[in-house]
Amino acid sequence: MYKSDQVMEGEVQFPVDGVDKPCTTWYKVFGDLKTAQRRPLVVLHGGPGVVHSYLLSLADLVGTHSIPVVLYDQLGNGKSTHLPEKNGDTSFWTDDLFIKQLEHLVLHLGIQDSFDLLGHSWGGMLGARFATRRPHGLKRLVLTNSPASMHLWVEAANRLRSQLPKDVQETLDKHEADGTTDSKEYHDAVGVFYARHLCRLDPMPEEVTSALGAIEADPTVYLTMNGPSEFFITGSLKDWSVVDDIQKISVPTLLLNGRHDEAQDSVVVPFFRALPKVKWYTFSESSHMPQYEERERFMQVVGDFLTADL
């Protein structure tokens, strides 16, 4: 983990339509945005509904490549404002909401004219949607372990699910059919899938388990947008797709996934085929968390891409 005096935490007010109380975005900056010779990297966490902690390893890039790193919690999560009263409100929790929050934070930090963006899983979906709008300050994009559409994601997840032990599959099927996906038995069965395709390290890093725990602490965003699990998608994202707009992304883009990833090659291929400036790297020993499963190699691949002359 990167350790230095050059770490800053802060909050910025974020006005949100349809919310009567003040909202804030919590953020953490590693490195010095004012003196750095490299463009800052803004990081979008996944979920939707987890928190920044499982991406703290990206602070390594300050030491390896002198890249300042900005982490933050999306609205409804972590140290940013929670809105449990919006649970189930699919018209509120949208791509546009989170893009506005991202734009607001980048402007607050004064980096709106030149920055890079890395999105993991749902964060990559959000990053891709943001990049289709061609924001003038975005220079490079990293989409790591992210699908181009949720239909492709569910197809891939179901193929992986069919390879689980039969009793685990039966448990998943039973509770999904009975509407009891909040049961311990269901969560334990999902855990078998996660150990194969979310993070293969045993034990999982504390930063990963704490991020997953955030969903249990406040499931508002995850349940509204996603649903009970990674392969049982009942929320507003179930028909999400950026496939028809990928060609609008004009910045150089790096695609990343793992060989054992729930983000299988089939969910990444549409990006690779449609992006005009693209590289793709698959981590051979990783699933969905290569930033921990192959940490040193991950930082090398990402850092080299962000600092290369293209």
Contacts in CASP RR format, 6 or more apart in sequence:
PFRMAT RR
TARGET T0000
AUTHOR 0000-0000-0000
METHOD contacts of the structure
MODEL  1
MYKSDQVMEGEVQFPVDGVDKPCTTWYKVFGDLKTAQRRPLVVLHGGPGV
VHSYLLSLADLVGTHSIPVVLYDQLGNGKSTHLPEKNGDTSFWTDDLFIK
QLEHLVLHLGIQDSFDLLGHSWGGMLGARFATRRPHGLKRLVLTNSPASM
HLWVEAANRLRSQLPKDVQETLDKHEADGTTDSKEYHDAVGVFYARHLCR
LDPMPEEVTSALGAIEADPTVYLTMNGPSEFFITGSLKDWSVVDDIQKIS
VPTLLLNGRHDEAQDSVVVPFFRALPKVKWYTFSESSHMPQYEERERFMQ
VVGDFLTADL
1 56 0 8 1.000
1 57 0 8 1.000
1 59 0 8 1.000
1 60 0 8 1.000
2 30 0 8 1.000
2 59 0 8 1.000
2 60 0 8 1.000
2 61 0 8 1.000
2 62 0 8 1.000
2 63 0 8 1.000
4 30 0 8 1.000
4 31 0 8 1.000
4 62 0 8 1.000
6 30 0 8 1.000
6 31 0 8 1.000
6 32 0 8 1.000
6 62 0 8 1.000
7 28 0 8 1.000
7 29 0 8 1.000
7 30 0 8 1.000
7 31 0 8 1.000
8 28 0 8 1.000
8 29 0 8 1.000
8 31 0 8 1.000
9 26 0 8 1.000
9 27 0 8 1.000
9 28 0 8 1.000
9 29 0 8 1.000
10 26 0 8 1.000
10 27 0 8 1.000
10 28 0 8 1.000
11 24 0 8 1.000
11 25 0 8 1.000
11 26 0 8 1.000
11 27 0 8 1.000
11 79 0 8 1.000
12 24 0 8 1.000
12 25 0 8 1.000
12 27 0 8 1.000
12 104 0 8 1.000
12 105 0 8 1.000
12 108 0 8 1.000
13 22 0 8 1.000
13 23 0 8 1.000
13 24 0 8 1.000
14 23 0 8 1.000
14 24 0 8 1.000
14 25 0 8 1.000
14 75 0 8 1.000
14 80 0 8 1.000
14 81 0 8 1.000
14 101 0 8 1.000
14 104 0 8 1.000
14 105 0 8 1.000
15 23 0 8 1.000
16 23 0 8 1.000
16 75 0 8 1.000
16 97 0 8 1.000
18 92 0 8 1.000
19 83 0 8 1.000
19 86 0 8 1.000
21 81 0 8 1.000
22 81 0 8 1.000
23 75 0 8 1.000
23 80 0 8 1.000
23 81 0 8 1.000
23 83 0 8 1.000
24 80 0 8 1.000
24 81 0 8 1.000
25 72 0 8 1.000
25 73 0 8 1.000
25 75 0 8 1.000
25 80 0 8 1.000
25 81 0 8 1.000
25 101 0 8 1.000
25 104 0 8 1.000
25 105 0 8 1.000
26 72 0 8 1.000
26 73 0 8 1.000
26 78 0 8 1.000
26 79 0 8 1.000
26 80 0 8 1.000
27 70 0 8 1.000
27 71 0 8 1.000
27 72 0 8 1.000
27 73 0 8 1.000
27 105 0 8 1.000
27 109 0 8 1.000
28 52 0 8 1.000
28 70 0 8 1.000
28 71 0 8 1.000
28 72 0 8 1.000
29 40 0 8 1.000
29 68 0 8 1.000
29 69 0 8 1.000
29 70 0 8 1.000
29 71 0 8 1.000
29 109 0 8 1.000
30 59 0 8 1.000
30 62 0 8 1.000
30 68 0 8 1.000
30 69 0 8 1.000
30 70 0 8 1.000
30 71 0 8 1.000
31 62 0 8 1.000
31 68 0 8 1.000
31 69 0 8 1.000
32 68 0 8 1.000
33 40 0 8 1.000
33 68 0 8 1.000
33 70 0 8 1.000
33 109 0 8 1.000
33 110 0 8 1.000
33 111 0 8 1.000
36 66 0 8 1.000
36 67 0 8 1.000
36 68 0 8 1.000
37 66 0 8 1.000
38 65 0 8 1.000
38 66 0 8 1.000
38 67 0 8 1.000
38 68 0 8 1.000
38 306 0 8 1.000
38 307 0 8 1.000
39 67 0 8 1.000
39 114 0 8 1.000
39 115 0 8 1.000
39 116 0 8 1.000
39 139 0 8 1.000
39 140 0 8 1.000
39 306 0 8 1.000
40 67 0 8 1.000
40 68 0 8 1.000
40 69 0 8 1.000
40 70 0 8 1.000
40 109 0 8 1.000
40 111 0 8 1.000
40 115 0 8 1.000
40 116 0 8 1.000
41 58 0 8 1.000
41 61 0 8 1.000
41 67 0 8 1.000
41 68 0 8 1.000
41 69 0 8 1.000
41 70 0 8 1.000
41 115 0 8 1.000
41 116 0 8 1.000
41 117 0 8 1.000
41 118 0 8 1.000
41 306 0 8 1.000
42 70 0 8 1.000
42 72 0 8 1.000
42 102 0 8 1.000
42 105 0 8 1.000
42 106 0 8 1.000
42 111 0 8 1.000
42 115 0 8 1.000
42 116 0 8 1.000
42 117 0 8 1.000
42 118 0 8 1.000
43 52 0 8 1.000
43 55 0 8 1.000
43 58 0 8 1.000
43 69 0 8 1.000
43 70 0 8 1.000
43 71 0 8 1.000
43 72 0 8 1.000
43 117 0 8 1.000
43 118 0 8 1.000
43 119 0 8 1.000
43 120 0 8 1.000
44 74 0 8 1.000
44 102 0 8 1.000
44 117 0 8 1.000
44 118 0 8 1.000
44 119 0 8 1.000
44 120 0 8 1.000
44 122 0 8 1.000
44 123 0 8 1.000
44 124 0 8 1.000
44 126 0 8 1.000
44 127 0 8 1.000
45 51 0 8 1.000
45 52 0 8 1.000
45 54 0 8 1.000
45 55 0 8 1.000
45 71 0 8 1.000
45 73 0 8 1.000
45 74 0 8 1.000
45 77 0 8 1.000
45 119 0 8 1.000
45 120 0 8 1.000
45 122 0 8 1.000
45 123 0 8 1.000
45 211 0 8 1.000
46 119 0 8 1.000
46 120 0 8 1.000
46 121 0 8 1.000
46 122 0 8 1.000
46 123 0 8 1.000
46 124 0 8 1.000
47 121 0 8 1.000
47 122 0 8 1.000
47 123 0 8 1.000
47 215 0 8 1.000
47 221 0 8 1.000
47 222 0 8 1.000
47 226 0 8 1.000
48 74 0 8 1.000
48 77 0 8 1.000
48 93 0 8 1.000
48 98 0 8 1.000
48 122 0 8 1.000
48 123 0 8 1.000
48 126 0 8 1.000
48 221 0 8 1.000
48 222 0 8 1.000
48 225 0 8 1.000
48 226 0 8 1.000
48 237 0 8 1.000
49 74 0 8 1.000
49 76 0 8 1.000
49 77 0 8 1.000
49 122 0 8 1.000
49 214 0 8 1.000
49 215 0 8 1.000
49 218 0 8 1.000
49 219 0 8 1.000
49 220 0 8 1.000
49 221 0 8 1.000
49 222 0 8 1.000
49 225 0 8 1.000
49 226 0 8 1.000
50 77 0 8 1.000
50 211 0 8 1.000
50 212 0 8 1.000
50 213 0 8 1.000
50 214 0 8 1.000
50 215 0 8 1.000
50 222 0 8 1.000
51 73 0 8 1.000
51 77 0 8 1.000
51 78 0 8 1.000
51 79 0 8 1.000
51 210 0 8 1.000
51 211 0 8 1.000
51 214 0 8 1.000
52 71 0 8 1.000
52 72 0 8 1.000
52 73 0 8 1.000
52 78 0 8 1.000
52 211 0 8 1.000
53 207 0 8 1.000
53 210 0 8 1.000
53 211 0 8 1.000
54 205 0 8 1.000
54 207 0 8 1.000
54 208 0 8 1.000
54 210 0 8 1.000
54 211 0 8 1.000
54 212 0 8 1.000
54 289 0 8 1.000
54 291 0 8 1.000
54 292 0 8 1.000
55 71 0 8 1.000
55 120 0 8 1.000
55 207 0 8 1.000
55 291 0 8 1.000
56 71 0 8 1.000
56 207 0 8 1.000
57 207 0 8 1.000
57 291 0 8 1.000
57 292 0 8 1.000
57 295 0 8 1.000
57 298 0 8 1.000
57 299 0 8 1.000
58 69 0 8 1.000
58 71 0 8 1.000
58 118 0 8 1.000
58 291 0 8 1.000
58 299 0 8 1.000
58 302 0 8 1.000
59 69 0 8 1.000
59 71 0 8 1.000
60 295 0 8 1.000
60 299 0 8 1.000
61 67 0 8 1.000
61 69 0 8 1.000
61 299 0 8 1.000
61 302 0 8 1.000
61 303 0 8 1.000
61 306 0 8 1.000
62 68 0 8 1.000
62 69 0 8 1.000
64 299 0 8 1.000
64 300 0 8 1.000
64 303 0 8 1.000
65 299 0 8 1.000
65 303 0 8 1.000
65 304 0 8 1.000
65 306 0 8 1.000
65 307 0 8 1.000
67 116 0 8 1.000
67 303 0 8 1.000
67 306 0 8 1.000
67 307 0 8 1.000
70 105 0 8 1.000
70 109 0 8 1.000
70 111 0 8 1.000
72 80 0 8 1.000
72 105 0 8 1.000
73 79 0 8 1.000
73 80 0 8 1.000
74 80 0 8 1.000
74 98 0 8 1.000
74 101 0 8 1.000
74 221 0 8 1.000
75 81 0 8 1.000
75 83 0 8 1.000
75 97 0 8 1.000
75 98 0 8 1.000
75 101 0 8 1.000
76 82 0 8 1.000
76 83 0 8 1.000
76 218 0 8 1.000
76 220 0 8 1.000
76 221 0 8 1.000
77 214 0 8 1.000
77 218 0 8 1.000
77 221 0 8 1.000
78 214 0 8 1.000
78 218 0 8 1.000
82 218 0 8 1.000
82 220 0 8 1.000
83 92 0 8 1.000
83 220 0 8 1.000
84 218 0 8 1.000
84 220 0 8 1.000
86 92 0 8 1.000
86 93 0 8 1.000
86 220 0 8 1.000
86 224 0 8 1.000
87 219 0 8 1.000
87 220 0 8 1.000
87 223 0 8 1.000
87 224 0 8 1.000
88 220 0 8 1.000
88 223 0 8 1.000
88 224 0 8 1.000
89 224 0 8 1.000
90 224 0 8 1.000
90 225 0 8 1.000
90 235 0 8 1.000
90 236 0 8 1.000
93 221 0 8 1.000
93 224 0 8 1.000
93 225 0 8 1.000
93 236 0 8 1.000
94 236 0 8 1.000
95 126 0 8 1.000
95 129 0 8 1.000
98 126 0 8 1.000
99 126 0 8 1.000
99 129 0 8 1.000
99 130 0 8 1.000
99 133 0 8 1.000
102 126 0 8 1.000
102 130 0 8 1.000
103 112 0 8 1.000
103 135 0 8 1.000
106 112 0 8 1.000
106 115 0 8 1.000
112 137 0 8 1.000
113 136 0 8 1.000
113 137 0 8 1.000
114 137 0 8 1.000
114 139 0 8 1.000
115 137 0 8 1.000
115 138 0 8 1.000
115 139 0 8 1.000
116 138 0 8 1.000
116 139 0 8 1.000
116 140 0 8 1.000
116 141 0 8 1.000
116 142 0 8 1.000
116 306 0 8 1.000
117 127 0 8 1.000
117 130 0 8 1.000
117 131 0 8 1.000
117 138 0 8 1.000
117 140 0 8 1.000
117 141 0 8 1.000
117 142 0 8 1.000
118 141 0 8 1.000
118 142 0 8 1.000
118 144 0 8 1.000
118 302 0 8 1.000
119 126 0 8 1.000
119 127 0 8 1.000
119 142 0 8 1.000
119 143 0 8 1.000
119 144 0 8 1.000
119 146 0 8 1.000
120 144 0 8 1.000
120 145 0 8 1.000
120 146 0 8 1.000
120 291 0 8 1.000
121 144 0 8 1.000
121 145 0 8 1.000
121 146 0 8 1.000
121 263 0 8 1.000
121 288 0 8 1.000
122 146 0 8 1.000
122 226 0 8 1.000
122 237 0 8 1.000
123 146 0 8 1.000
124 143 0 8 1.000
124 144 0 8 1.000
124 146 0 8 1.000
125 146 0 8 1.000
125 147 0 8 1.000
125 237 0 8 1.000
125 240 0 8 1.000
125 242 0 8 1.000
127 141 0 8 1.000
127 143 0 8 1.000
128 141 0 8 1.000
128 143 0 8 1.000
128 146 0 8 1.000
128 148 0 8 1.000
128 242 0 8 1.000
128 246 0 8 1.000
128 249 0 8 1.000
128 271 0 8 1.000
129 242 0 8 1.000
129 245 0 8 1.000
130 138 0 8 1.000
131 138 0 8 1.000
131 141 0 8 1.000
131 248 0 8 1.000
131 249 0 8 1.000
131 251 0 8 1.000
131 253 0 8 1.000
132 242 0 8 1.000
132 245 0 8 1.000
132 246 0 8 1.000
132 248 0 8 1.000
132 249 0 8 1.000
133 248 0 8 1.000
134 248 0 8 1.000
134 249 0 8 1.000
134 250 0 8 1.000
138 251 0 8 1.000
139 251 0 8 1.000
139 252 0 8 1.000
140 251 0 8 1.000
140 252 0 8 1.000
140 253 0 8 1.000
140 254 0 8 1.000
140 305 0 8 1.000
140 306 0 8 1.000
140 310 0 8 1.000
141 249 0 8 1.000
141 251 0 8 1.000
141 252 0 8 1.000
141 253 0 8 1.000
141 254 0 8 1.000
142 253 0 8 1.000
142 254 0 8 1.000
142 256 0 8 1.000
142 302 0 8 1.000
142 305 0 8 1.000
142 306 0 8 1.000
143 253 0 8 1.000
143 254 0 8 1.000
143 255 0 8 1.000
143 256 0 8 1.000
143 271 0 8 1.000
144 254 0 8 1.000
144 255 0 8 1.000
144 256 0 8 1.000
144 257 0 8 1.000
144 290 0 8 1.000
144 291 0 8 1.000
144 302 0 8 1.000
145 256 0 8 1.000
145 257 0 8 1.000
145 258 0 8 1.000
145 261 0 8 1.000
145 262 0 8 1.000
145 263 0 8 1.000
145 288 0 8 1.000
145 289 0 8 1.000
145 290 0 8 1.000
146 263 0 8 1.000
146 267 0 8 1.000
146 268 0 8 1.000
147 153 0 8 1.000
147 156 0 8 1.000
147 263 0 8 1.000
147 267 0 8 1.000
147 268 0 8 1.000
148 241 0 8 1.000
148 242 0 8 1.000
148 243 0 8 1.000
148 246 0 8 1.000
148 267 0 8 1.000
148 268 0 8 1.000
148 269 0 8 1.000
148 270 0 8 1.000
148 271 0 8 1.000
149 240 0 8 1.000
149 241 0 8 1.000
149 242 0 8 1.000
149 243 0 8 1.000
149 267 0 8 1.000
149 270 0 8 1.000
150 233 0 8 1.000
150 237 0 8 1.000
150 238 0 8 1.000
150 239 0 8 1.000
150 240 0 8 1.000
150 241 0 8 1.000
151 239 0 8 1.000
151 241 0 8 1.000
152 266 0 8 1.000
152 267 0 8 1.000
152 270 0 8 1.000
153 233 0 8 1.000
153 262 0 8 1.000
153 263 0 8 1.000
153 267 0 8 1.000
154 231 0 8 1.000
154 233 0 8 1.000
154 238 0 8 1.000
155 266 0 8 1.000
156 262 0 8 1.000
156 263 0 8 1.000
156 264 0 8 1.000
156 266 0 8 1.000
156 267 0 8 1.000
157 230 0 8 1.000
157 231 0 8 1.000
157 262 0 8 1.000
158 231 0 8 1.000
159 264 0 8 1.000
160 193 0 8 1.000
160 196 0 8 1.000
160 197 0 8 1.000
160 231 0 8 1.000
160 262 0 8 1.000
160 264 0 8 1.000
161 169 0 8 1.000
161 172 0 8 1.000
161 193 0 8 1.000
161 231 0 8 1.000
162 169 0 8 1.000
164 172 0 8 1.000
164 192 0 8 1.000
164 193 0 8 1.000
164 196 0 8 1.000
165 192 0 8 1.000
168 189 0 8 1.000
168 192 0 8 1.000
168 193 0 8 1.000
171 185 0 8 1.000
171 186 0 8 1.000
171 188 0 8 1.000
171 189 0 8 1.000
172 186 0 8 1.000
172 189 0 8 1.000
172 190 0 8 1.000
172 229 0 8 1.000
172 232 0 8 1.000
174 180 0 8 1.000
175 181 0 8 1.000
175 183 0 8 1.000
175 185 0 8 1.000
175 186 0 8 1.000
175 189 0 8 1.000
176 186 0 8 1.000
176 228 0 8 1.000
176 232 0 8 1.000
180 186 0 8 1.000
181 228 0 8 1.000
181 229 0 8 1.000
181 232 0 8 1.000
182 228 0 8 1.000
186 228 0 8 1.000
186 229 0 8 1.000
190 229 0 8 1.000
190 230 0 8 1.000
193 229 0 8 1.000
193 230 0 8 1.000
193 231 0 8 1.000
193 262 0 8 1.000
194 230 0 8 1.000
195 202 0 8 1.000
196 260 0 8 1.000
196 287 0 8 1.000
197 260 0 8 1.000
197 261 0 8 1.000
197 262 0 8 1.000
197 287 0 8 1.000
197 288 0 8 1.000
198 230 0 8 1.000
198 262 0 8 1.000
198 287 0 8 1.000
198 288 0 8 1.000
198 289 0 8 1.000
199 205 0 8 1.000
199 208 0 8 1.000
199 287 0 8 1.000
199 288 0 8 1.000
199 289 0 8 1.000
199 292 0 8 1.000
199 293 0 8 1.000
200 260 0 8 1.000
200 285 0 8 1.000
200 286 0 8 1.000
200 287 0 8 1.000
200 293 0 8 1.000
201 289 0 8 1.000
201 292 0 8 1.000
201 293 0 8 1.000
203 209 0 8 1.000
205 289 0 8 1.000
205 292 0 8 1.000
207 292 0 8 1.000
208 289 0 8 1.000
208 292 0 8 1.000
215 222 0 8 1.000
223 235 0 8 1.000
224 235 0 8 1.000
224 236 0 8 1.000
225 235 0 8 1.000
225 236 0 8 1.000
225 237 0 8 1.000
226 233 0 8 1.000
226 235 0 8 1.000
226 237 0 8 1.000
227 233 0 8 1.000
227 234 0 8 1.000
227 235 0 8 1.000
228 234 0 8 1.000
230 262 0 8 1.000
231 262 0 8 1.000
243 270 0 8 1.000
243 274 0 8 1.000
246 270 0 8 1.000
246 271 0 8 1.000
246 274 0 8 1.000
246 275 0 8 1.000
247 274 0 8 1.000
247 275 0 8 1.000
247 276 0 8 1.000
249 275 0 8 1.000
249 276 0 8 1.000
250 276 0 8 1.000
250 277 0 8 1.000
251 277 0 8 1.000
252 277 0 8 1.000
252 278 0 8 1.000
252 279 0 8 1.000
252 305 0 8 1.000
252 310 0 8 1.000
253 271 0 8 1.000
253 275 0 8 1.000
253 277 0 8 1.000
253 278 0 8 1.000
253 279 0 8 1.000
254 278 0 8 1.000
254 279 0 8 1.000
254 280 0 8 1.000
254 281 0 8 1.000
254 301 0 8 1.000
254 302 0 8 1.000
254 305 0 8 1.000
255 268 0 8 1.000
255 271 0 8 1.000
255 272 0 8 1.000
255 275 0 8 1.000
255 278 0 8 1.000
255 279 0 8 1.000
255 280 0 8 1.000
255 281 0 8 1.000
256 280 0 8 1.000
256 281 0 8 1.000
256 282 0 8 1.000
256 283 0 8 1.000
256 290 0 8 1.000
256 298 0 8 1.000
256 301 0 8 1.000
256 302 0 8 1.000
257 263 0 8 1.000
257 264 0 8 1.000
257 265 0 8 1.000
257 267 0 8 1.000
257 268 0 8 1.000
257 282 0 8 1.000
257 283 0 8 1.000
258 282 0 8 1.000
258 283 0 8 1.000
258 284 0 8 1.000
258 286 0 8 1.000
258 287 0 8 1.000
258 288 0 8 1.000
258 290 0 8 1.000
259 282 0 8 1.000
259 283 0 8 1.000
259 284 0 8 1.000
259 285 0 8 1.000
259 286 0 8 1.000
259 287 0 8 1.000
260 286 0 8 1.000
260 287 0 8 1.000
261 286 0 8 1.000
261 287 0 8 1.000
261 288 0 8 1.000
262 287 0 8 1.000
262 288 0 8 1.000
263 288 0 8 1.000
265 282 0 8 1.000
268 280 0 8 1.000
271 278 0 8 1.000
272 278 0 8 1.000
272 280 0 8 1.000
277 310 0 8 1.000
279 305 0 8 1.000
281 301 0 8 1.000
283 290 0 8 1.000
283 293 0 8 1.000
283 294 0 8 1.000
283 297 0 8 1.000
283 298 0 8 1.000
285 293 0 8 1.000
285 294 0 8 1.000
286 293 0 8 1.000
286 294 0 8 1.000
287 293 0 8 1.000
290 297 0 8 1.000
290 298 0 8 1.000
291 298 0 8 1.000
291 299 0 8 1.000
END
